Amino acid sequence: QPSHVPPSDLSSLLTFDINARDGTTKRYKSTLSTYDRYGYTAIFGDGGHFIGYAKWDMVNRCLNSTVYYEDGEVGGEPMVVRAKKDASNRKKDIIYVGSYVFNEEEN
């Protein structure tokens, strides 16, 4: 399992062979983009609520980072919000992660 893959080396990791049921091998090139390299999952707490979210690196197959909500806050499933295209019609290298967060003490 690689520990870190520089963005310039991603293309070699995104091509893979699959052994088909008929005994042949098929080569596929992934459509995984830099925006889809990471996946996000909610972190389930002891009280039965989501208490944060985890960022997973899908290429290196490891946990990248975690975000925990403040004490008294619970949230929903994280959602990826893509950055708008810039003036040259290219996507910015920015994504946002959104989630409904409820503060049990204030609300």
N, CA, C and O atoms as CSV, one atom per row, in Angstrom:
chain,resi,resn,atom,element,x,y,z
A,1,GLN,N,N,0.842,-1.171,0.000
A,1,GLN,CA,C,0.000,0.000,0.000
A,1,GLN,C,C,0.888,1.234,0.000
A,1,GLN,O,O,1.713,1.389,0.901
A,2,PRO,N,N,0.742,2.131,-0.997
A,2,PRO,CA,C,1.590,3.312,-1.047
A,2,PRO,C,C,1.274,4.267,0.091
A,2,PRO,O,O,0.120,4.392,0.500
A,3,SER,N,N,2.292,4.939,0.602
A,3,SER,CA,C,2.067,5.881,1.687
A,3,SER,C,C,1.652,7.248,1.156
A,3,SER,O,O,0.839,7.933,1.777
A,4,HIS,N,N,2.195,7.646,0.023
A,4,HIS,CA,C,1.813,8.925,-0.573
A,4,HIS,C,C,2.100,8.862,-2.070
A,4,HIS,O,O,3.145,8.366,-2.491
A,5,VAL,N,N,1.173,9.364,-2.856
A,5,VAL,CA,C,1.348,9.380,-4.302
A,5,VAL,C,C,1.256,10.818,-4.780
A,5,VAL,O,O,0.205,11.442,-4.631
A,6,PRO,N,N,2.328,11.364,-5.350
A,6,PRO,CA,C,2.246,12.726,-5.893
A,6,PRO,C,C,1.234,12.793,-7.029
A,6,PRO,O,O,1.073,11.814,-7.757
A,7,PRO,N,N,0.541,13.931,-7.203
A,7,PRO,CA,C,-0.463,14.046,-8.258
A,7,PRO,C,C,0.058,13.682,-9.641
A,7,PRO,O,O,-0.713,13.178,-10.457
A,8,SER,N,N,1.326,13.913,-9.939
A,8,SER,CA,C,1.859,13.593,-11.266
A,8,SER,C,C,1.928,12.091,-11.507
A,8,SER,O,O,1.980,11.663,-12.660
A,9,ASP,N,N,1.931,11.278,-10.449
A,9,ASP,CA,C,2.002,9.827,-10.585
A,9,ASP,C,C,0.638,9.148,-10.549
A,9,ASP,O,O,0.566,7.921,-10.618
A,10,LEU,N,N,-0.443,9.911,-10.444
A,10,LEU,CA,C,-1.769,9.323,-10.312
A,10,LEU,C,C,-2.196,8.553,-11.545
A,10,LEU,O,O,-2.875,7.533,-11.422
A,11,SER,N,N,-1.819,9.008,-12.729
A,11,SER,CA,C,-2.302,8.351,-13.945
A,11,SER,C,C,-1.873,6.896,-14.014
A,11,SER,O,O,-2.620,6.062,-14.526
A,12,SER,N,N,-0.692,6.571,-13.513
A,12,SER,CA,C,-0.257,5.174,-13.546
A,12,SER,C,C,-1.071,4.311,-12.591
A,12,SER,O,O,-1.248,3.119,-12.842
A,13,LEU,N,N,-1.566,4.887,-11.504
A,13,LEU,CA,C,-2.371,4.124,-10.561
A,13,LEU,C,C,-3.812,3.955,-11.022
A,13,LEU,O,O,-4.522,3.080,-10.527
A,14,LEU,N,N,-4.244,4.776,-11.955
A,14,LEU,CA,C,-5.636,4.755,-12.361
A,14,LEU,C,C,-5.898,3.841,-13.542
A,14,LEU,O,O,-7.003,3.841,-14.084
A,15,THR,N,N,-4.903,3.058,-13.953
A,15,THR,CA,C,-5.082,2.033,-14.979
A,15,THR,C,C,-4.946,0.680,-14.298
A,15,THR,O,O,-3.979,0.440,-13.575
A,16,PHE,N,N,-5.898,-0.195,-14.521
A,16,PHE,CA,C,-5.849,-1.480,-13.833
A,16,PHE,C,C,-6.414,-2.589,-14.711
A,16,PHE,O,O,-7.196,-2.342,-15.629
A,17,ASP,N,N,-6.002,-3.816,-14.408
A,17,ASP,CA,C,-6.465,-4.988,-15.139
A,17,ASP,C,C,-7.477,-5.739,-14.294
A,17,ASP,O,O,-7.324,-5.856,-13.078
A,18,ILE,N,N,-8.513,-6.247,-14.948
A,18,ILE,CA,C,-9.522,-7.050,-14.265
A,18,ILE,C,C,-9.633,-8.380,-14.998
A,18,ILE,O,O,-9.761,-8.420,-16.222
A,19,ASN,N,N,-9.582,-9.466,-14.235
A,19,ASN,CA,C,-9.763,-10.799,-14.804
A,19,ASN,C,C,-11.253,-11.064,-14.938
A,19,ASN,O,O,-11.980,-11.106,-13.945
A,20,ALA,N,N,-11.699,-11.240,-16.172
A,20,ALA,CA,C,-13.111,-11.472,-16.437
A,20,ALA,C,C,-13.465,-12.938,-16.182
A,20,ALA,O,O,-12.580,-13.791,-16.111
A,21,ARG,N,N,-14.741,-13.220,-16.048
A,21,ARG,CA,C,-15.207,-14.585,-15.789
A,21,ARG,C,C,-14.887,-15.539,-16.928
A,21,ARG,O,O,-14.735,-16.742,-16.715
A,22,ASP,N,N,-14.782,-14.994,-18.153
A,22,ASP,CA,C,-14.507,-15.862,-19.302
A,22,ASP,C,C,-13.017,-16.177,-19.446
A,22,ASP,O,O,-12.616,-16.801,-20.428
A,23,GLY,N,N,-12.178,-15.751,-18.468
A,23,GLY,CA,C,-10.757,-16.066,-18.505
A,23,GLY,C,C,-9.892,-15.014,-19.176
A,23,GLY,O,O,-8.666,-15.130,-19.187
A,24,THR,N,N,-10.515,-13.997,-19.731
A,24,THR,CA,C,-9.740,-12.928,-20.363
A,24,THR,C,C,-9.402,-11.846,-19.335
A,24,THR,O,O,-10.006,-11.759,-18.266
A,25,THR,N,N,-8.436,-11.044,-19.692
A,25,THR,CA,C,-8.068,-9.907,-18.845
A,25,THR,C,C,-8.408,-8.636,-19.593
A,25,THR,O,O,-8.049,-8.464,-20.758
A,26,LYS,N,N,-9.102,-7.754,-18.909
A,26,LYS,CA,C,-9.499,-6.496,-19.526
A,26,LYS,C,C,-8.797,-5.354,-18.807
A,26,LYS,O,O,-8.716,-5.338,-17.579
A,27,ARG,N,N,-8.290,-4.400,-19.582
A,27,ARG,CA,C,-7.605,-3.234,-19.021
A,27,ARG,C,C,-8.574,-2.060,-18.992
A,27,ARG,O,O,-9.237,-1.757,-19.984
A,28,TYR,N,N,-8.641,-1.417,-17.853
A,28,TYR,CA,C,-9.517,-0.262,-17.674
A,28,TYR,C,C,-8.703,0.926,-17.202
A,28,TYR,O,O,-7.728,0.785,-16.464
A,29,LYS,N,N,-9.125,2.093,-17.641
A,29,LYS,CA,C,-8.546,3.338,-17.123
A,29,LYS,C,C,-9.635,4.003,-16.309
A,29,LYS,O,O,-10.737,4.248,-16.800
A,30,SER,N,N,-9.315,4.292,-15.064
A,30,SER,CA,C,-10.288,4.882,-14.167
A,30,SER,C,C,-10.634,6.296,-14.612
A,30,SER,O,O,-9.806,6.997,-15.193
A,31,THR,N,N,-11.852,6.700,-14.335
A,31,THR,CA,C,-12.266,8.076,-14.579
A,31,THR,C,C,-12.165,8.893,-13.298
A,31,THR,O,O,-12.737,9.979,-13.207
A,32,LEU,N,N,-11.451,8.385,-12.323
A,32,LEU,CA,C,-11.277,9.079,-11.048
A,32,LEU,C,C,-10.529,10.386,-11.277
A,32,LEU,O,O,-9.395,10.379,-11.754
A,33,SER,N,N,-11.152,11.492,-10.942
A,33,SER,CA,C,-10.494,12.785,-11.111
A,33,SER,C,C,-9.934,13.244,-9.775
A,33,SER,O,O,-10.141,12.590,-8.753
A,34,THR,N,N,-9.234,14.357,-9.780
A,34,THR,CA,C,-8.711,14.862,-8.502
A,34,THR,C,C,-9.842,15.220,-7.563
A,34,THR,O,O,-9.676,15.155,-6.345
A,35,TYR,N,N,-10.995,15.598,-8.108
A,35,TYR,CA,C,-12.130,15.924,-7.255
A,35,TYR,C,C,-12.732,14.668,-6.636
A,35,TYR,O,O,-13.298,14.727,-5.545
A,36,ASP,N,N,-12.617,13.545,-7.315
A,36,ASP,CA,C,-13.193,12.303,-6.817
A,36,ASP,C,C,-12.166,11.431,-6.129
A,36,ASP,O,O,-12.479,10.304,-5.746
A,37,ARG,N,N,-10.953,11.919,-5.961
A,37,ARG,CA,C,-9.916,11.122,-5.312
A,37,ARG,C,C,-10.273,10.848,-3.860
A,37,ARG,O,O,-9.890,9.813,-3.313
A,38,TYR,N,N,-10.995,11.755,-3.234
A,38,TYR,CA,C,-11.309,11.630,-1.816
A,38,TYR,C,C,-12.782,11.316,-1.621
A,38,TYR,O,O,-13.642,11.820,-2.343
A,39,GLY,N,N,-13.054,10.486,-0.645
A,39,GLY,CA,C,-14.422,10.170,-0.254
A,39,GLY,C,C,-14.629,10.613,1.183
A,39,GLY,O,O,-13.674,10.726,1.952
A,40,TYR,N,N,-15.869,10.859,1.539
A,40,TYR,CA,C,-16.180,11.374,2.866
A,40,TYR,C,C,-17.255,10.511,3.502
A,40,TYR,O,O,-18.248,10.174,2.857
A,41,THR,N,N,-17.060,10.151,4.771
A,41,THR,CA,C,-18.045,9.380,5.508
A,41,THR,C,C,-18.283,10.035,6.856
A,41,THR,O,O,-17.399,10.689,7.410
A,42,ALA,N,N,-19.480,9.854,7.374
A,42,ALA,CA,C,-19.800,10.384,8.695
A,42,ALA,C,C,-19.156,9.517,9.770
A,42,ALA,O,O,-18.969,8.314,9.583
A,43,ILE,N,N,-18.819,10.139,10.896
A,43,ILE,CA,C,-18.291,9.420,12.058
A,43,ILE,C,C,-19.440,9.282,13.049
A,43,ILE,O,O,-20.025,10.271,13.489
A,44,PHE,N,N,-19.746,8.041,13.388
A,44,PHE,CA,C,-20.874,7.727,14.264
A,44,PHE,C,C,-20.396,7.751,15.706
A,44,PHE,O,O,-19.421,7.080,16.046
A,45,GLY,N,N,-21.079,8.527,16.571
A,45,GLY,CA,C,-20.692,8.641,17.970
A,45,GLY,C,C,-21.454,7.668,18.865
A,45,GLY,O,O,-22.361,6.970,18.411
A,46,ASP,N,N,-21.077,7.630,20.130
A,46,ASP,CA,C,-21.698,6.721,21.097
A,46,ASP,C,C,-23.166,7.032,21.341
A,46,ASP,O,O,-23.941,6.132,21.664
A,47,GLY,N,N,-23.561,8.294,21.193
A,47,GLY,CA,C,-24.938,8.693,21.467
A,47,GLY,C,C,-25.901,8.426,20.328
A,47,GLY,O,O,-27.069,8.806,20.414
A,48,GLY,N,N,-25.448,7.787,19.267
A,48,GLY,CA,C,-26.325,7.486,18.146
A,48,GLY,C,C,-26.419,8.581,17.108
A,48,GLY,O,O,-27.295,8.538,16.245
A,49,HIS,N,N,-25.530,9.567,17.173
A,49,HIS,CA,C,-25.517,10.672,16.220
A,49,HIS,C,C,-24.175,10.730,15.511
A,49,HIS,O,O,-23.187,10.157,15.969
A,50,PHE,N,N,-24.156,11.437,14.377
A,50,PHE,CA,C,-22.897,11.693,13.694
A,50,PHE,C,C,-22.182,12.835,14.415
A,50,PHE,O,O,-22.767,13.891,14.656
A,51,ILE,N,N,-20.921,12.614,14.754
A,51,ILE,CA,C,-20.163,13.602,15.520
A,51,ILE,C,C,-19.042,14.245,14.704
A,51,ILE,O,O,-18.253,15.023,15.240
A,52,GLY,N,N,-18.970,13.927,13.427
A,52,GLY,CA,C,-17.949,14.482,12.553
A,52,GLY,C,C,-17.915,13.718,11.248
A,52,GLY,O,O,-18.829,12.955,10.935
A,53,TYR,N,N,-16.850,13.928,10.486
A,53,TYR,CA,C,-16.707,13.183,9.236
A,53,TYR,C,C,-15.243,12.870,8.976
A,53,TYR,O,O,-14.343,13.545,9.477
A,54,ALA,N,N,-15.027,11.822,8.175
A,54,ALA,CA,C,-13.684,11.365,7.821
A,54,ALA,C,C,-13.459,11.591,6.329
A,54,ALA,O,O,-14.377,11.448,5.521
A,55,LYS,N,N,-12.225,11.943,5.976
A,55,LYS,CA,C,-11.822,12.116,4.572
A,55,LYS,C,C,-10.921,10.937,4.217
A,55,LYS,O,O,-9.887,10.726,4.851
A,56,TRP,N,N,-11.317,10.174,3.206
A,56,TRP,CA,C,-10.592,8.966,2.787
A,56,TRP,C,C,-9.887,9.203,1.465
A,56,TRP,O,O,-10.481,9.762,0.543
A,57,ASP,N,N,-8.640,8.792,1.356
A,57,ASP,CA,C,-7.876,8.866,0.106
A,57,ASP,C,C,-8.135,7.578,-0.660
A,57,ASP,O,O,-7.690,6.507,-0.247
A,58,MET,N,N,-8.854,7.677,-1.776
A,58,MET,CA,C,-9.251,6.494,-2.537
A,58,MET,C,C,-8.111,5.898,-3.351
A,58,MET,O,O,-8.184,4.729,-3.731
A,59,VAL,N,N,-7.058,6.665,-3.630
A,59,VAL,CA,C,-5.921,6.152,-4.381
A,59,VAL,C,C,-4.961,5.431,-3.447
A,59,VAL,O,O,-4.546,4.306,-3.728
A,60,ASN,N,N,-4.608,6.068,-2.344
A,60,ASN,CA,C,-3.690,5.457,-1.393
A,60,ASN,C,C,-4.387,4.480,-0.445
A,60,ASN,O,O,-3.735,3.768,0.318
A,61,ARG,N,N,-5.726,4.457,-0.506
A,61,ARG,CA,C,-6.533,3.548,0.302
A,61,ARG,C,C,-6.247,3.686,1.793
A,61,ARG,O,O,-5.925,2.719,2.484
A,62,CYS,N,N,-6.377,4.932,2.264
A,62,CYS,CA,C,-6.129,5.174,3.681
A,62,CYS,C,C,-6.943,6.375,4.153
A,62,CYS,O,O,-7.456,7.156,3.352
A,63,LEU,N,N,-7.045,6.498,5.468
A,63,LEU,CA,C,-7.689,7.652,6.067
A,63,LEU,C,C,-6.780,8.857,5.902
A,63,LEU,O,O,-5.603,8.800,6.257
A,64,ASN,N,N,-7.318,9.951,5.364
A,64,ASN,CA,C,-6.528,11.162,5.154
A,64,ASN,C,C,-6.634,12.109,6.339
A,64,ASN,O,O,-5.619,12.617,6.816
A,65,SER,N,N,-7.860,12.356,6.826
A,65,SER,CA,C,-8.047,13.263,7.957
A,65,SER,C,C,-9.449,13.100,8.526
A,65,SER,O,O,-10.307,12.448,7.932
A,66,THR,N,N,-9.663,13.709,9.698
A,66,THR,CA,C,-10.978,13.696,10.328
A,66,THR,C,C,-11.334,15.102,10.809
A,66,THR,O,O,-10.458,15.907,11.127
A,67,VAL,N,N,-12.618,15.374,10.853
A,67,VAL,CA,C,-13.138,16.623,11.396
A,67,VAL,C,C,-14.217,16.250,12.400
A,67,VAL,O,O,-15.145,15.509,12.075
A,68,TYR,N,N,-14.097,16.761,13.619
A,68,TYR,CA,C,-15.094,16.509,14.650
A,68,TYR,C,C,-15.841,17.799,14.947
A,68,TYR,O,O,-15.245,18.875,14.994
A,69,TYR,N,N,-17.162,17.683,15.151
A,69,TYR,CA,C,-17.968,18.839,15.495
A,69,TYR,C,C,-17.682,19.244,16.943
A,69,TYR,O,O,-17.135,18.460,17.719
A,70,GLU,N,N,-18.052,20.457,17.290
A,70,GLU,CA,C,-17.872,20.966,18.651
A,70,GLU,C,C,-18.758,20.178,19.628
A,70,GLU,O,O,-19.704,19.511,19.210
A,71,ASP,N,N,-18.450,20.256,20.917
A,71,ASP,CA,C,-19.276,19.605,21.941
A,71,ASP,C,C,-20.710,20.099,21.831
A,71,ASP,O,O,-20.948,21.296,21.668
A,72,GLY,N,N,-21.657,19.187,21.919
A,72,GLY,CA,C,-23.067,19.533,21.827
A,72,GLY,C,C,-23.596,19.619,20.419
A,72,GLY,O,O,-24.787,19.872,20.231
A,73,GLU,N,N,-22.750,19.417,19.412
A,73,GLU,CA,C,-23.189,19.475,18.016
A,73,GLU,C,C,-23.245,18.074,17.414
A,73,GLU,O,O,-22.388,17.230,17.680
A,74,VAL,N,N,-24.262,17.848,16.606
A,74,VAL,CA,C,-24.377,16.610,15.832
A,74,VAL,C,C,-24.651,17.001,14.396
A,74,VAL,O,O,-25.161,18.091,14.135
A,75,GLY,N,N,-24.314,16.116,13.452
A,75,GLY,CA,C,-24.467,16.468,12.043
A,75,GLY,C,C,-25.085,15.358,11.225
A,75,GLY,O,O,-25.454,14.298,11.730
A,76,GLY,N,N,-25.182,15.648,9.940
A,76,GLY,CA,C,-25.694,14.679,8.985
A,76,GLY,C,C,-24.560,14.118,8.144
A,76,GLY,O,O,-23.386,14.330,8.446
A,77,GLU,N,N,-24.919,13.403,7.090
A,77,GLU,CA,C,-23.920,12.853,6.177
A,77,GLU,C,C,-23.191,13.989,5.474
A,77,GLU,O,O,-23.824,14.968,5.077
A,78,PRO,N,N,-21.875,13.884,5.310
A,78,PRO,CA,C,-21.146,14.926,4.581
A,78,PRO,C,C,-21.461,14.860,3.081
A,78,PRO,O,O,-21.676,13.784,2.525
A,79,MET,N,N,-21.484,16.033,2.444
A,79,MET,CA,C,-21.756,16.130,1.005
A,79,MET,C,C,-20.634,16.914,0.349
A,79,MET,O,O,-20.166,17.907,0.907
A,80,VAL,N,N,-20.199,16.487,-0.819
A,80,VAL,CA,C,-19.169,17.203,-1.560
A,80,VAL,C,C,-19.837,18.274,-2.403
A,80,VAL,O,O,-20.781,18.003,-3.146
A,81,VAL,N,N,-19.333,19.501,-2.277
A,81,VAL,CA,C,-19.818,20.633,-3.065
A,81,VAL,C,C,-18.657,21.065,-3.943
A,81,VAL,O,O,-17.641,21.542,-3.439
A,82,ARG,N,N,-18.797,20.905,-5.232
A,82,ARG,CA,C,-17.713,21.219,-6.162
A,82,ARG,C,C,-17.574,22.729,-6.351
A,82,ARG,O,O,-18.553,23.473,-6.300
A,83,ALA,N,N,-16.341,23.156,-6.569
A,83,ALA,CA,C,-16.069,24.568,-6.854
A,83,ALA,C,C,-16.593,24.908,-8.242
A,83,ALA,O,O,-16.636,24.054,-9.128
A,84,LYS,N,N,-16.987,26.153,-8.421
A,84,LYS,CA,C,-17.427,26.606,-9.736
A,84,LYS,C,C,-16.228,26.698,-10.667
A,84,LYS,O,O,-15.083,26.790,-10.224
A,85,LYS,N,N,-16.512,26.672,-11.963
A,85,LYS,CA,C,-15.437,26.854,-12.944
A,85,LYS,C,C,-14.984,28.305,-12.922
A,85,LYS,O,O,-15.786,29.211,-12.697
A,86,ASP,N,N,-13.697,28.520,-13.157
A,86,ASP,CA,C,-13.176,29.884,-13.187
A,86,ASP,C,C,-13.404,30.505,-14.563
A,86,ASP,O,O,-14.043,29.894,-15.420
A,87,ALA,N,N,-12.887,31.712,-14.781
A,87,ALA,CA,C,-13.120,32.453,-16.024
A,87,ALA,C,C,-12.616,31.706,-17.258
A,87,ALA,O,O,-13.158,31.885,-18.349
A,88,SER,N,N,-11.582,30.866,-17.099
A,88,SER,CA,C,-11.061,30.113,-18.242
A,88,SER,C,C,-11.810,28.797,-18.432
A,88,SER,O,O,-11.383,27.949,-19.215
A,89,ASN,N,N,-12.927,28.622,-17.718
A,89,ASN,CA,C,-13.790,27.447,-17.832
A,89,ASN,C,C,-13.119,26.170,-17.322
A,89,ASN,O,O,-13.481,25.069,-17.738
A,90,ARG,N,N,-12.147,26.315,-16.425
A,90,ARG,CA,C,-11.511,25.159,-15.795
A,90,ARG,C,C,-11.957,25.080,-14.349
A,90,ARG,O,O,-12.200,26.100,-13.704
A,91,LYS,N,N,-12.061,23.871,-13.851
A,91,LYS,CA,C,-12.432,23.712,-12.453
A,91,LYS,C,C,-11.274,24.139,-11.568
A,91,LYS,O,O,-10.112,23.857,-11.860
A,92,LYS,N,N,-11.603,24.809,-10.508
A,92,LYS,CA,C,-10.599,25.155,-9.520
A,92,LYS,C,C,-10.251,23.891,-8.736
A,92,LYS,O,O,-11.058,22.964,-8.661
A,93,ASP,N,N,-9.072,23.852,-8.161
A,93,ASP,CA,C,-8.659,22.692,-7.383
A,93,ASP,C,C,-9.153,22.826,-5.947
A,93,ASP,O,O,-8.393,22.646,-4.996
A,94,ILE,N,N,-10.441,23.144,-5.804
A,94,ILE,CA,C,-11.041,23.354,-4.492
A,94,ILE,C,C,-12.363,22.599,-4.437
A,94,ILE,O,O,-13.150,22.633,-5.383
A,95,ILE,N,N,-12.593,21.925,-3.329
A,95,ILE,CA,C,-13.915,21.371,-3.056
A,95,ILE,C,C,-14.305,21.794,-1.655
A,95,ILE,O,O,-13.454,22.134,-0.834
A,96,TYR,N,N,-15.583,21.768,-1.396
A,96,TYR,CA,C,-16.106,22.074,-0.071
A,96,TYR,C,C,-16.859,20.848,0.411
A,96,TYR,O,O,-17.439,20.111,-0.386
A,97,VAL,N,N,-16.847,20.636,1.704
A,97,VAL,CA,C,-17.620,19.554,2.293
A,97,VAL,C,C,-18.692,20.201,3.151
A,97,VAL,O,O,-18.394,20.961,4.072
A,98,GLY,N,N,-19.934,19.892,2.841
A,98,GLY,CA,C,-21.054,20.463,3.587
A,98,GLY,C,C,-21.752,19.398,4.402
A,98,GLY,O,O,-21.760,18.222,4.038
A,99,SER,N,N,-22.337,19.820,5.505
A,99,SER,CA,C,-23.107,18.906,6.345
A,99,SER,C,C,-24.071,19.721,7.193
A,99,SER,O,O,-23.738,20.820,7.636
A,100,TYR,N,N,-25.237,19.196,7.414
A,100,TYR,CA,C,-26.168,19.800,8.349
A,100,TYR,C,C,-25.589,19.601,9.750
A,100,TYR,O,O,-25.251,18.477,10.120
A,101,VAL,N,N,-25.472,20.670,10.529
A,101,VAL,CA,C,-24.971,20.565,11.895
A,101,VAL,C,C,-25.988,21.204,12.829
A,101,VAL,O,O,-26.424,22.335,12.612
A,102,PHE,N,N,-26.356,20.473,13.862
A,102,PHE,CA,C,-27.344,20.924,14.842
A,102,PHE,C,C,-26.667,21.042,16.190
A,102,PHE,O,O,-26.020,20.101,16.650
A,103,ASN,N,N,-26.814,22.209,16.835
A,103,ASN,CA,C,-26.272,22.411,18.179
A,103,ASN,C,C,-27.374,22.160,19.178
A,103,ASN,O,O,-28.318,22.944,19.272
A,104,GLU,N,N,-27.269,21.074,19.930
A,104,GLU,CA,C,-28.324,20.656,20.855
A,104,GLU,C,C,-28.539,21.659,21.999
A,104,GLU,O,O,-29.643,21.759,22.534
A,105,GLU,N,N,-27.497,22.394,22.371
A,105,GLU,CA,C,-27.622,23.343,23.481
A,105,GLU,C,C,-28.253,24.649,23.050
A,105,GLU,O,O,-29.022,25.235,23.811
A,106,GLU,N,N,-27.954,25.119,21.858
A,106,GLU,CA,C,-28.468,26.409,21.391
A,106,GLU,C,C,-29.845,26.312,20.748
A,106,GLU,O,O,-30.613,27.273,20.783
A,107,ASN,N,N,-30.160,25.179,20.170
A,107,ASN,CA,C,-31.430,25.046,19.448
A,107,ASN,C,C,-32.396,24.294,20.296
A,107,ASN,O,O,-33.533,24.066,19.882
